[in-house]
Amino acid sequence: MGKIILLAETGSDITREVAERYGIYIVPMHVSFGEETRDDASFPAEEICNYYERTGNLPKTSGSVPEDFEKIFDRIHEEHPEGHILYLAYSSVTTCSYQSAQIAAEGRDYITSIDTKHVSVGQYAVVTEMAKLLREHPEWTSGEAAQKAKEVSERVRMCFVPDKLEFLRAGGRVSNAAALCGTLLKLHPQIEILDGYLKATKKRRGSMEKIAPQVVADYVKEQGLALDELWLICSPRMPAKVREKAEEAAKKCGAKKVTWVQTGCVITTHGGPGAFGVVGISGK
């Protein structure tokens, strides 16, 4: 039985260091600045914020195309000819990546694709947890690994809160009036990933320094998150004080390990600078 190799998109926000540590392969998603299209993760997410401030326009994001998958499938197969690729995909209802992979996988019997129904750090948690489990269970078949990946995906929970509504407004996700009212009243939508979709589930009011620890405490309790590890999300320009308050709240909840993950270009385009989030695995 060959080795199982994990594959995910750059939109998972898995860093190069983490990918190398666990032997995870990464396929690029894409970001377009007007006529110029660049690979996600090939430049700092701060450039998303700078571009919007300079032009008043948001870059556009797009998923991995079949050619991206053909290249990475060929590379992995050449490096691990006896291996089996387990592609743990970015939510298929939000991007074309999963469909692109199906097209590229035609005629290749060494690939299994699973829709994690997660984005960004939610997908990060699924993939890294699977990497740890595969090290503990090298005897697993591809079918057993795929089944476990589905189970892990179903237990991962993710929510995030934008600092400002400007990027959501510019992206057409909220109206000008709603963005203005939200700014004046200091309202922030809490967005959760539910069955692959990003849905606003409640409103938070106040500064992010106040909101971030509240979100941590509430979400851990509401979702029954396991406390072995919590992943906290920060996007570019998050103040150090917000991080400090959020981490204090996580440790107060009993988190044994707190891992900070900064959003990459794709999710920064949607959430904007200063966004905060929580990811964990439901212990229920």
Backbone as CSV, one residue per row, in Angstrom:
resi,resn,N_x,N_y,N_z,CA_x,CA_y,CA_z,C_x,C_y,C_z
1,MET,0.848,-1.194,0.000,0.000,0.000,0.000,0.885,1.246,0.000
2,GLY,0.637,2.157,-0.945,1.452,3.353,-1.052,1.088,4.407,-0.018
3,LYS,1.961,5.368,0.101,1.768,6.469,1.040,0.594,7.347,0.595
4,ILE,-0.140,7.892,1.566,-1.223,8.827,1.264,-0.672,10.242,1.356
5,ILE,-0.839,11.008,0.285,-0.307,12.366,0.207,-1.461,13.357,0.211
6,LEU,-1.389,14.335,1.085,-2.450,15.330,1.195,-2.210,16.513,0.269
7,LEU,-3.316,17.019,-0.290,-3.268,18.166,-1.191,-4.382,19.134,-0.816
8,ALA,-4.078,20.438,-0.803,-5.083,21.473,-0.519,-4.729,22.722,-1.309
9,GLU,-5.658,23.661,-1.378,-5.412,24.924,-2.072,-4.695,25.933,-1.171
10,THR,-4.122,26.954,-1.803,-3.506,28.044,-1.049,-4.541,28.764,-0.184
11,GLY,-5.806,28.708,-0.580,-6.860,29.358,0.187,-7.047,28.771,1.566
12,SER,-6.418,27.636,1.842,-6.461,27.037,3.179,-5.600,27.817,4.169
13,ASP,-4.762,28.710,3.655,-3.852,29.520,4.477,-2.823,28.681,5.230
14,ILE,-2.548,27.495,4.711,-1.469,26.674,5.255,-0.149,27.291,4.807
15,THR,0.700,27.632,5.753,1.964,28.268,5.416,2.929,27.257,4.794
16,ARG,3.945,27.778,4.140,4.950,26.905,3.533,5.630,26.054,4.597
17,GLU,5.901,26.657,5.761,6.560,25.938,6.847,5.716,24.758,7.321
18,VAL,4.403,24.989,7.505,3.511,23.921,7.959,3.379,22.844,6.886
19,ALA,3.283,23.270,5.629,3.166,22.306,4.524,4.396,21.407,4.467
20,GLU,5.574,21.981,4.636,6.806,21.192,4.607,6.894,20.258,5.807
21,ARG,6.421,20.732,6.965,6.487,19.918,8.183,5.669,18.638,8.033
22,TYR,4.503,18.761,7.387,3.601,17.618,7.287,3.594,16.954,5.906
23,GLY,4.393,17.469,4.986,4.420,16.882,3.652,3.152,17.136,2.857
24,ILE,2.524,18.286,3.092,1.285,18.658,2.394,1.636,19.399,1.107
25,TYR,0.989,19.026,0.028,1.181,19.740,-1.236,0.087,20.808,-1.381
26,ILE,0.461,21.906,-2.028,-0.445,23.055,-2.145,-0.609,23.446,-3.611
27,VAL,-1.868,23.643,-4.028,-2.157,24.076,-5.395,-2.655,25.526,-5.338
28,PRO,-2.217,26.383,-6.265,-2.578,27.800,-6.147,-4.000,28.139,-6.584
29,MET,-4.630,29.025,-5.808,-5.806,29.747,-6.262,-5.277,31.049,-6.847
30,HIS,-6.151,31.958,-7.252,-5.667,33.120,-7.992,-6.365,34.408,-7.559
31,VAL,-5.643,35.527,-7.756,-6.168,36.850,-7.425,-5.882,37.774,-8.604
32,SER,-6.914,38.496,-9.041,-6.758,39.401,-10.186,-6.833,40.852,-9.745
33,PHE,-5.818,41.618,-10.136,-5.769,43.056,-9.920,-5.991,43.711,-11.277
34,GLY,-7.240,43.992,-11.609,-7.524,44.504,-12.941,-7.198,43.448,-13.977
35,GLU,-6.287,43.772,-14.881,-5.919,42.842,-15.954,-4.837,41.849,-15.531
36,GLU,-4.238,42.077,-14.378,-3.138,41.222,-13.927,-3.643,40.152,-12.960
37,THR,-3.355,38.893,-13.254,-3.737,37.784,-12.375,-2.477,37.162,-11.787
38,ARG,-2.497,36.982,-10.469,-1.334,36.438,-9.764,-1.757,35.238,-8.928
39,ASP,-0.801,34.344,-8.668,-1.075,33.187,-7.827,-1.254,33.635,-6.386
40,ASP,-2.309,33.156,-5.757,-2.508,33.375,-4.327,-1.293,32.833,-3.575
41,ALA,-0.947,33.517,-2.479,0.176,33.129,-1.615,1.543,33.422,-2.222
42,SER,1.583,34.011,-3.417,2.875,34.376,-4.012,3.260,35.808,-3.650
43,PHE,2.410,36.485,-2.866,2.675,37.851,-2.432,1.940,38.081,-1.110
44,PRO,2.352,39.078,-0.324,1.733,39.305,0.991,0.286,39.765,0.872
45,ALA,-0.556,39.311,1.806,-1.967,39.706,1.813,-2.135,41.205,2.032
46,GLU,-1.132,41.839,2.607,-1.167,43.290,2.803,-1.380,44.024,1.479
47,GLU,-0.926,43.424,0.378,-1.084,44.067,-0.926,-2.551,44.180,-1.332
48,ILE,-3.403,43.299,-0.806,-4.842,43.391,-1.065,-5.371,44.701,-0.493
49,CYS,-4.981,44.978,0.739,-5.427,46.199,1.411,-4.873,47.437,0.715
50,ASN,-3.607,47.386,0.348,-2.979,48.532,-0.315,-3.652,48.830,-1.651
51,TYR,-3.963,47.782,-2.407,-4.593,47.963,-3.722,-5.962,48.614,-3.587
52,TYR,-6.742,48.169,-2.599,-8.070,48.750,-2.397,-7.971,50.220,-2.002
53,GLU,-7.038,50.537,-1.128,-6.869,51.929,-0.695,-6.407,52.816,-1.849
54,ARG,-5.599,52.253,-2.734,-5.053,53.028,-3.844,-6.056,53.226,-4.972
55,THR,-6.898,52.211,-5.217,-7.781,52.251,-6.394,-9.266,52.359,-6.060
56,GLY,-9.641,51.981,-4.841,-11.066,51.939,-4.501,-11.756,50.691,-5.021
57,ASN,-10.990,49.781,-5.612,-11.535,48.535,-6.149,-10.938,47.346,-5.416
58,LEU,-11.760,46.313,-5.251,-11.259,45.082,-4.658,-10.691,44.171,-5.739
59,PRO,-9.598,43.478,-5.453,-9.153,42.437,-6.385,-10.238,41.361,-6.469
60,LYS,-10.197,40.545,-7.496,-11.148,39.447,-7.655,-10.408,38.131,-7.443
61,THR,-11.049,37.218,-6.723,-10.429,35.925,-6.463,-11.040,34.851,-7.356
62,SER,-10.256,33.835,-7.650,-10.758,32.717,-8.453,-10.078,31.433,-8.001
63,GLY,-10.737,30.332,-8.244,-10.230,29.043,-7.806,-9.144,28.483,-8.702
64,SER,-8.630,27.348,-8.299,-7.626,26.645,-9.096,-8.301,26.075,-10.340
65,VAL,-7.612,26.123,-11.468,-8.164,25.639,-12.733,-7.612,24.237,-13.024
66,PRO,-8.219,23.513,-13.974,-7.742,22.149,-14.261,-6.243,22.065,-14.526
67,GLU,-5.686,23.055,-15.207,-4.254,23.024,-15.503,-3.412,23.068,-14.234
68,ASP,-3.889,23.806,-13.225,-3.169,23.845,-11.943,-3.110,22.457,-11.330
69,PHE,-4.244,21.752,-11.394,-4.295,20.412,-10.805,-3.507,19.404,-11.626
70,GLU,-3.541,19.532,-12.943,-2.765,18.613,-13.767,-1.280,18.697,-13.411
71,LYS,-0.789,19.924,-13.212,0.625,20.123,-12.864,0.962,19.500,-11.515
72,ILE,0.114,19.750,-10.514,0.427,19.241,-9.177,0.214,17.739,-9.095
73,PHE,-0.794,17.219,-9.804,-0.994,15.759,-9.825,0.207,15.066,-10.451
74,ASP,0.689,15.616,-11.568,1.849,15.021,-12.245,3.084,15.076,-11.354
75,ARG,3.262,16.216,-10.675,4.433,16.368,-9.804,4.397,15.362,-8.661
76,ILE,3.243,15.243,-8.003,3.135,14.317,-6.873,3.331,12.871,-7.338
77,HIS,2.729,12.537,-8.466,2.831,11.159,-8.973,4.269,10.828,-9.359
78,GLU,4.999,11.798,-9.866,6.403,11.577,-10.221,7.239,11.378,-8.962
79,GLU,6.943,12.165,-7.912,7.717,12.078,-6.678,7.296,10.892,-5.800
80,HIS,6.040,10.464,-5.941,5.521,9.349,-5.141,4.720,8.413,-6.056
81,PRO,5.391,7.683,-6.921,4.692,6.860,-7.922,3.764,5.807,-7.326
82,GLU,4.016,5.375,-6.101,3.150,4.388,-5.459,2.141,5.041,-4.517
83,GLY,2.183,6.364,-4.427,1.332,7.067,-3.475,-0.089,7.293,-3.974
84,HIS,-0.961,7.618,-3.027,-2.348,7.946,-3.345,-2.623,9.360,-2.851
85,ILE,-3.133,10.208,-3.727,-3.395,11.604,-3.395,-4.778,11.732,-2.756
86,LEU,-4.824,12.350,-1.588,-6.090,12.671,-0.932,-6.230,14.194,-0.960
87,TYR,-7.060,14.664,-1.879,-7.277,16.100,-2.059,-8.407,16.546,-1.147
88,LEU,-8.094,17.408,-0.188,-9.068,17.916,0.773,-9.428,19.336,0.368
89,ALA,-10.546,19.468,-0.316,-10.857,20.675,-1.073,-11.482,21.811,-0.273
90,TYR,-11.175,23.020,-0.723,-11.852,24.246,-0.311,-13.331,24.094,-0.681
91,SER,-14.208,24.645,0.133,-15.651,24.475,-0.063,-16.059,24.605,-1.528
92,SER,-16.677,23.575,-2.059,-17.006,23.530,-3.488,-18.103,24.506,-3.890
93,VAL,-18.913,24.980,-2.924,-19.979,25.930,-3.279,-19.453,27.353,-3.374
94,THR,-18.192,27.571,-3.011,-17.628,28.920,-3.040,-16.627,29.139,-4.167
95,THR,-16.194,28.074,-4.821,-15.150,28.209,-5.837,-15.214,27.041,-6.825
96,CYS,-14.521,27.198,-7.943,-14.509,26.160,-8.983,-13.441,25.097,-8.749
97,SER,-12.638,25.232,-7.702,-11.481,24.348,-7.520,-11.846,22.864,-7.525
98,TYR,-12.864,22.502,-6.755,-13.232,21.085,-6.640,-13.612,20.515,-8.008
99,GLN,-14.398,21.275,-8.769,-14.786,20.833,-10.108,-13.574,20.721,-11.020
100,SER,-12.663,21.678,-10.890,-11.444,21.649,-11.699,-10.633,20.392,-11.419
101,ALA,-10.571,20.023,-10.139,-9.815,18.825,-9.769,-10.444,17.568,-10.356
102,GLN,-11.784,17.532,-10.401,-12.464,16.362,-10.972,-12.121,16.211,-12.449
103,ILE,-12.065,17.330,-13.148,-11.707,17.303,-14.573,-10.283,16.784,-14.747
104,ALA,-9.361,17.320,-13.935,-7.951,16.939,-14.056,-7.702,15.502,-13.603
105,ALA,-8.560,14.984,-12.740,-8.354,13.638,-12.190,-8.854,12.525,-13.107
106,GLU,-9.546,12.889,-14.180,-10.070,11.863,-15.091,-8.934,10.992,-15.629
107,GLY,-9.100,9.682,-15.507,-8.085,8.757,-15.985,-6.962,8.513,-14.997
108,ARG,-7.035,9.130,-13.829,-6.005,8.933,-12.801,-6.657,8.201,-11.618
109,ASP,-6.264,6.983,-11.397,-6.902,6.183,-10.352,-6.230,6.330,-8.991
110,TYR,-5.290,7.236,-8.882,-4.545,7.408,-7.634,-4.959,8.692,-6.893
111,ILE,-6.177,9.170,-7.154,-6.641,10.417,-6.543,-8.021,10.221,-5.923
112,THR,-8.181,10.678,-4.692,-9.483,10.742,-4.030,-9.720,12.184,-3.615
113,SER,-10.900,12.700,-3.924,-11.216,14.099,-3.602,-12.335,14.162,-2.577
114,ILE,-12.143,14.986,-1.558,-13.141,15.196,-0.507,-13.416,16.690,-0.388
115,ASP,-14.680,17.062,-0.452,-15.069,18.451,-0.229,-15.133,18.677,1.281
116,THR,-14.200,19.451,1.831,-14.192,19.676,3.278,-15.351,20.564,3.724
117,LYS,-15.936,21.317,2.781,-16.985,22.295,3.079,-16.488,23.361,4.046
118,HIS,-15.192,23.649,3.919,-14.582,24.698,4.740,-13.740,25.614,3.864
119,VAL,-13.425,26.778,4.403,-12.562,27.739,3.731,-11.483,28.181,4.718
120,SER,-10.432,28.763,4.185,-9.404,29.400,5.006,-8.953,28.489,6.152
121,VAL,-8.956,29.008,7.377,-8.387,28.285,8.508,-9.236,27.078,8.903
122,GLY,-10.509,27.048,8.519,-11.301,25.838,8.721,-10.725,24.695,7.922
123,GLN,-10.387,24.955,6.669,-9.745,23.943,5.833,-8.356,23.606,6.377
124,TYR,-7.636,24.609,6.817,-6.324,24.421,7.450,-6.421,23.385,8.567
125,ALA,-7.430,23.556,9.443,-7.586,22.643,10.576,-7.863,21.214,10.115
126,VAL,-8.730,21.064,9.105,-9.042,19.726,8.592,-7.774,19.056,8.054
127,VAL,-7.027,19.777,7.237,-5.859,19.196,6.566,-4.745,18.863,7.553
128,THR,-4.456,19.776,8.473,-3.374,19.501,9.423,-3.753,18.402,10.411
129,GLU,-5.028,18.347,10.799,-5.461,17.250,11.668,-5.326,15.911,10.955
130,MET,-5.668,15.880,9.672,-5.518,14.644,8.905,-4.050,14.263,8.759
131,ALA,-3.180,15.255,8.619,-1.751,14.972,8.508,-1.239,14.295,9.776
132,LYS,-1.707,14.791,10.933,-1.302,14.188,12.207,-1.845,12.764,12.329
133,LEU,-3.106,12.578,11.949,-3.724,11.254,12.047,-3.040,10.238,11.122
134,LEU,-2.641,10.688,9.943,-1.978,9.774,9.005,-0.611,9.339,9.527
135,ARG,0.049,10.221,10.283,1.323,9.827,10.887,1.101,8.777,11.973
136,GLU,-0.034,8.920,12.663,-0.350,7.962,13.723,-0.863,6.634,13.151
137,HIS,-1.429,6.700,11.935,-2.034,5.499,11.325,-1.516,5.300,9.894
138,PRO,-0.245,4.962,9.756,0.312,4.749,8.413,-0.300,3.555,7.695
139,GLU,-1.020,2.710,8.460,-1.628,1.516,7.865,-2.950,1.799,7.163
140,TRP,-3.500,3.001,7.321,-4.796,3.313,6.729,-4.769,3.191,5.209
141,THR,-5.830,2.637,4.666,-6.009,2.631,3.214,-6.532,4.003,2.786
142,SER,-6.564,4.239,1.491,-7.087,5.520,0.999,-8.563,5.675,1.362
143,GLY,-9.286,4.560,1.346,-10.696,4.608,1.715,-10.901,4.952,3.177
144,GLU,-10.079,4.362,4.044,-10.168,4.662,5.472,-9.796,6.108,5.754
145,ALA,-8.765,6.595,5.068,-8.345,7.985,5.248,-9.424,8.949,4.764
146,ALA,-10.048,8.637,3.638,-11.111,9.495,3.099,-12.290,9.567,4.063
147,GLN,-12.654,8.428,4.647,-13.757,8.407,5.602,-13.432,9.234,6.837
148,LYS,-12.213,9.129,7.325,-11.810,9.908,8.491,-11.782,11.405,8.156
149,ALA,-11.373,11.742,6.935,-11.355,13.145,6.522,-12.760,13.734,6.522
150,LYS,-13.732,12.941,6.108,-15.126,13.398,6.138,-15.571,13.643,7.573
151,GLU,-15.191,12.741,8.459,-15.576,12.876,9.867,-14.940,14.104,10.496
152,VAL,-13.667,14.337,10.218,-12.985,15.515,10.760,-13.625,16.790,10.213
153,SER,-13.914,16.792,8.918,-14.534,17.965,8.289,-15.855,18.321,8.952
154,GLU,-16.629,17.307,9.287,-17.941,17.531,9.901,-17.835,18.068,11.323
155,ARG,-16.697,17.843,11.956,-16.530,18.288,13.344,-15.838,19.636,13.473
156,VAL,-15.201,20.094,12.398,-14.523,21.400,12.457,-15.556,22.522,12.412
157,ARG,-15.333,23.543,13.223,-16.214,24.709,13.283,-15.378,25.968,13.067
158,MET,-15.943,26.915,12.330,-15.231,28.167,12.064,-16.185,29.337,12.033
159,CYS,-15.773,30.446,12.671,-16.499,31.709,12.546,-15.483,32.838,12.465
160,PHE,-15.876,33.951,11.848,-15.005,35.125,11.861,-15.847,36.394,11.865
161,VAL,-15.221,37.477,12.318,-15.893,38.766,12.441,-15.038,39.821,11.754
162,PRO,-15.553,40.481,10.705,-14.792,41.545,10.053,-14.680,42.756,10.968
163,ASP,-13.564,43.456,10.881,-13.412,44.684,11.657,-14.256,45.801,11.052
164,LYS,-14.183,45.920,9.723,-14.951,46.928,9.006,-15.774,46.257,7.916
165,LEU,-16.864,46.902,7.533,-17.734,46.342,6.500,-17.361,46.825,5.099
166,GLU,-16.295,47.616,5.008,-15.943,48.231,3.735,-15.659,47.210,2.647
167,PHE,-14.946,46.157,2.987,-14.618,45.151,1.969,-15.859,44.350,1.577
168,LEU,-16.731,44.075,2.548,-17.979,43.379,2.222,-18.848,44.251,1.329
169,ARG,-18.850,45.554,1.588,-19.624,46.480,0.747,-19.034,46.531,-0.656
170,ALA,-17.719,46.697,-0.742,-17.063,46.795,-2.048,-17.241,45.514,-2.856
171,GLY,-17.347,44.380,-2.160,-17.536,43.106,-2.845,-18.986,42.789,-3.135
172,GLY,-19.889,43.725,-2.783,-21.307,43.543,-3.073,-22.033,42.656,-2.099
173,ARG,-21.420,42.364,-0.952,-22.045,41.459,0.013,-22.938,42.177,1.016
174,VAL,-22.746,43.484,1.172,-23.686,44.303,1.940,-23.885,45.606,1.181
175,SER,-25.019,46.285,1.415,-25.304,47.535,0.727,-24.525,48.683,1.349
176,ASN,-24.478,49.810,0.618,-23.835,51.012,1.147,-24.489,51.437,2.450
177,ALA,-25.829,51.379,2.481,-26.567,51.814,3.664,-26.254,50.918,4.850
178,ALA,-26.229,49.608,4.610,-25.938,48.671,5.702,-24.518,48.867,6.209
179,ALA,-23.593,49.107,5.300,-22.203,49.326,5.697,-22.073,50.599,6.514
180,LEU,-22.779,51.660,6.091,-22.717,52.934,6.810,-23.318,52.789,8.205
181,CYS,-24.487,52.142,8.292,-25.138,51.944,9.588,-24.270,51.074,10.497
182,GLY,-23.676,50.047,9.914,-22.819,49.165,10.705,-21.630,49.911,11.263
183,THR,-21.054,50.810,10.452,-19.908,51.600,10.898,-20.303,52.569,12.001
184,LEU,-21.407,53.273,11.800,-21.850,54.256,12.785,-22.214,53.603,14.117
185,LEU,-22.837,52.433,14.052,-23.288,51.753,15.269,-22.255,50.764,15.806
186,LYS,-21.118,50.679,15.129,-20.061,49.736,15.498,-20.579,48.300,15.534
187,LEU,-21.345,47.956,14.496,-21.884,46.603,14.380,-20.986,45.754,13.483
188,HIS,-20.791,44.517,13.879,-19.953,43.596,13.110,-20.706,42.277,12.958
189,PRO,-20.901,41.790,11.729,-21.559,40.485,11.572,-20.621,39.353,11.964
190,GLN,-21.135,38.372,12.674,-20.372,37.151,12.920,-20.738,36.170,11.825
191,ILE,-19.746,35.741,11.069,-19.979,34.885,9.910,-19.463,33.478,10.210
192,GLU,-20.323,32.487,10.008,-19.945,31.094,10.237,-19.959,30.320,8.927
193,ILE,-19.193,29.248,8.895,-19.162,28.372,7.732,-20.124,27.226,8.012
194,LEU,-21.258,27.237,7.327,-22.301,26.234,7.544,-22.568,25.488,6.245
195,ASP,-22.257,24.191,6.238,-22.424,23.341,5.057,-21.751,23.950,3.832
196,GLY,-20.606,24.561,4.048,-19.822,25.123,2.948,-20.091,26.578,2.653
197,TYR,-21.190,27.115,3.154,-21.566,28.498,2.874,-21.130,29.434,3.995
198,LEU,-20.813,30.669,3.649,-20.505,31.693,4.632,-21.802,32.419,4.963
199,LYS,-22.252,32.290,6.211,-23.534,32.868,6.596,-23.390,33.719,7.855
200,ALA,-23.987,34.932,7.827,-24.002,35.790,9.014,-25.024,35.224,9.985
201,THR,-24.581,34.917,11.198,-25.455,34.258,12.173,-25.855,35.159,13.328
202,LYS,-25.063,36.194,13.592,-25.421,37.138,14.655,-24.636,38.429,14.467
203,LYS,-24.984,39.445,15.229,-24.284,40.725,15.163,-23.548,40.980,16.469
204,ARG,-22.353,41.517,16.343,-21.550,41.904,17.492,-21.424,43.430,17.488
205,ARG,-21.399,44.014,18.679,-21.313,45.469,18.756,-20.154,45.891,19.645
206,GLY,-19.406,46.893,19.185,-18.298,47.419,19.966,-16.995,47.350,19.195
207,SER,-15.899,47.572,19.893,-14.578,47.513,19.278,-14.126,46.068,19.156
208,MET,-13.183,45.801,18.264,-12.685,44.442,18.102,-11.949,43.979,19.359
209,GLU,-11.378,44.904,20.092,-10.709,44.546,21.339,-11.701,43.950,22.332
210,LYS,-12.938,44.420,22.283,-13.995,43.898,23.142,-14.628,42.644,22.542
211,ILE,-14.831,42.654,21.218,-15.547,41.573,20.552,-14.751,40.269,20.509
212,ALA,-13.453,40.349,20.177,-12.646,39.139,19.967,-12.702,38.174,21.153
213,PRO,-12.457,38.622,22.390,-12.540,37.660,23.502,-13.950,37.135,23.738
214,GLN,-14.964,37.963,23.448,-16.345,37.496,23.575,-16.625,36.358,22.602
215,VAL,-16.156,36.530,21.358,-16.369,35.508,20.331,-15.702,34.198,20.749
216,VAL,-14.478,34.300,21.261,-13.765,33.095,21.694,-14.571,32.352,22.759
217,ALA,-14.937,33.071,23.825,-15.644,32.436,24.944,-16.984,31.850,24.506
218,ASP,-17.738,32.621,23.718,-19.062,32.160,23.289,-18.968,30.970,22.348
219,TYR,-18.060,31.048,21.379,-17.994,30.012,20.344,-17.500,28.686,20.922
220,VAL,-16.522,28.754,21.822,-16.032,27.529,22.464,-17.164,26.829,23.199
221,LYS,-17.965,27.603,23.916,-19.058,27.033,24.694,-20.192,26.535,23.799
222,GLU,-20.610,27.382,22.851,-21.747,27.037,21.983,-21.475,25.793,21.143
223,GLN,-20.250,25.688,20.631,-19.918,24.591,19.725,-19.307,23.391,20.432
224,GLY,-19.082,23.503,21.733,-18.474,22.394,22.466,-17.110,22.036,21.916
225,LEU,-16.273,23.067,21.672,-14.983,22.833,21.027,-14.003,22.119,21.948
226,ALA,-13.300,21.149,21.395,-12.239,20.467,22.134,-11.140,21.477,22.424
227,LEU,-10.490,21.337,23.561,-9.525,22.339,24.005,-8.074,21.914,23.814
228,ASP,-7.851,20.792,23.110,-6.479,20.391,22.805,-5.782,21.463,21.980
229,GLU,-6.536,22.068,21.039,-5.977,23.142,20.217,-7.109,24.006,19.665
230,LEU,-6.902,25.303,19.748,-7.784,26.271,19.093,-6.945,27.056,18.094
231,TRP,-7.517,27.309,16.933,-6.858,28.130,15.936,-7.526,29.504,15.946
232,LEU,-6.748,30.562,16.087,-7.269,31.920,16.064,-6.818,32.588,14.777
233,ILE,-7.755,33.282,14.142,-7.522,33.883,12.829,-7.237,35.369,12.969
234,CYS,-6.195,35.831,12.325,-5.945,37.267,12.259,-5.680,37.637,10.811
235,SER,-6.263,38.737,10.376,-5.972,39.231,9.032,-4.995,40.400,9.157
236,PRO,-4.417,40.872,8.066,-3.435,41.956,8.151,-3.955,43.154,8.937
237,ARG,-3.039,43.776,9.671,-3.283,45.012,10.424,-4.079,44.816,11.706
238,MET,-4.240,43.588,12.146,-4.905,43.390,13.433,-4.017,43.946,14.537
239,PRO,-4.558,44.815,15.392,-3.760,45.377,16.486,-3.293,44.292,17.461
240,ALA,-2.099,44.492,18.004,-1.540,43.517,18.941,-2.435,43.337,20.162
241,LYS,-3.130,44.402,20.569,-3.984,44.330,21.753,-5.157,43.379,21.523
242,VAL,-5.685,43.335,20.299,-6.783,42.419,19.985,-6.292,40.984,20.098
243,ARG,-5.120,40.726,19.556,-4.541,39.377,19.639,-4.327,38.972,21.090
244,GLU,-3.810,39.904,21.869,-3.533,39.618,23.280,-4.813,39.253,24.031
245,LYS,-5.884,40.051,23.830,-7.154,39.804,24.520,-7.770,38.474,24.079
246,ALA,-7.698,38.183,22.782,-8.269,36.942,22.256,-7.532,35.724,22.798
247,GLU,-6.214,35.792,22.826,-5.438,34.657,23.318,-5.667,34.444,24.810
248,GLU,-5.793,35.530,25.551,-6.104,35.425,26.981,-7.434,34.697,27.181
249,ALA,-8.418,35.045,26.350,-9.744,34.416,26.453,-9.662,32.933,26.135
250,ALA,-8.861,32.576,25.114,-8.720,31.160,24.739,-8.101,30.360,25.874
251,LYS,-7.085,30.913,26.502,-6.417,30.211,27.604,-7.331,30.140,28.826
252,LYS,-8.128,31.184,29.028,-9.079,31.177,30.141,-10.126,30.078,29.947
253,CYS,-10.448,29.792,28.687,-11.401,28.712,28.384,-10.791,27.334,28.629
254,GLY,-9.465,27.302,28.748,-8.795,26.030,28.991,-8.037,25.475,27.799
255,ALA,-7.863,26.285,26.753,-7.151,25.811,25.561,-5.716,25.449,25.910
256,LYS,-5.325,24.235,25.573,-3.967,23.780,25.851,-2.960,24.337,24.838
257,LYS,-3.443,24.560,23.628,-2.577,25.097,22.586,-3.363,26.113,21.758
258,VAL,-2.774,27.265,21.522,-3.398,28.302,20.698,-2.492,28.544,19.500
259,THR,-3.034,28.334,18.310,-2.265,28.531,17.073,-2.863,29.694,16.293
260,TRP,-2.062,30.720,16.060,-2.503,31.860,15.258,-2.219,31.589,13.788
261,VAL,-3.190,31.882,12.941,-3.015,31.732,11.502,-3.454,33.039,10.836
262,GLN,-2.580,33.618,10.039,-2.950,34.852,9.340,-3.625,34.525,8.015
263,THR,-4.683,35.250,7.715,-5.392,35.024,6.456,-4.511,35.360,5.269
264,GLY,-4.669,34.574,4.231,-3.966,34.845,2.990,-4.759,35.796,2.122
265,CYS,-4.396,35.847,0.862,-4.973,36.838,-0.046,-6.455,36.604,-0.323
266,VAL,-6.868,35.340,-0.459,-8.252,35.047,-0.835,-9.233,35.511,0.230
267,ILE,-9.059,35.067,1.463,-10.036,35.421,2.494,-9.884,36.872,2.930
268,THR,-8.685,37.444,2.818,-8.497,38.863,3.132,-9.300,39.722,2.174
269,THR,-9.409,39.289,0.930,-10.203,40.026,-0.054,-11.660,40.113,0.375
270,HIS,-12.151,39.113,1.075,-13.549,39.101,1.502,-13.749,39.722,2.877
271,GLY,-12.837,39.454,3.798,-13.021,39.921,5.172,-12.360,41.242,5.491
272,GLY,-11.359,41.623,4.684,-10.685,42.882,4.907,-9.659,42.831,6.023
273,PRO,-8.976,43.949,6.275,-7.966,43.993,7.330,-8.591,43.969,8.715
274,GLY,-7.848,43.417,9.682,-8.294,43.442,11.066,-9.362,42.440,11.437
275,ALA,-9.741,41.544,10.521,-10.772,40.549,10.831,-10.216,39.522,11.822
276,PHE,-11.104,38.973,12.640,-10.707,37.999,13.653,-11.619,36.774,13.559
277,GLY,-11.074,35.614,13.874,-11.915,34.416,13.842,-11.434,33.329,14.761
278,VAL,-12.274,32.313,14.935,-11.987,31.168,15.791,-12.304,29.886,15.028
279,VAL,-11.413,28.922,15.154,-11.625,27.602,14.567,-11.311,26.554,15.624
280,GLY,-12.156,25.537,15.688,-11.903,24.450,16.614,-12.598,23.193,16.129
281,ILE,-12.388,22.115,16.871,-13.006,20.837,16.535,-14.029,20.505,17.607
282,SER,-15.240,20.303,17.194,-16.298,20.013,18.147,-16.021,18.706,18.874
283,GLY,-16.131,18.767,20.189,-15.890,17.573,20.984,-17.150,16.796,21.253
284,LYS,-18.292,17.313,20.732,-19.580,16.671,20.987,-19.723,15.409,20.154
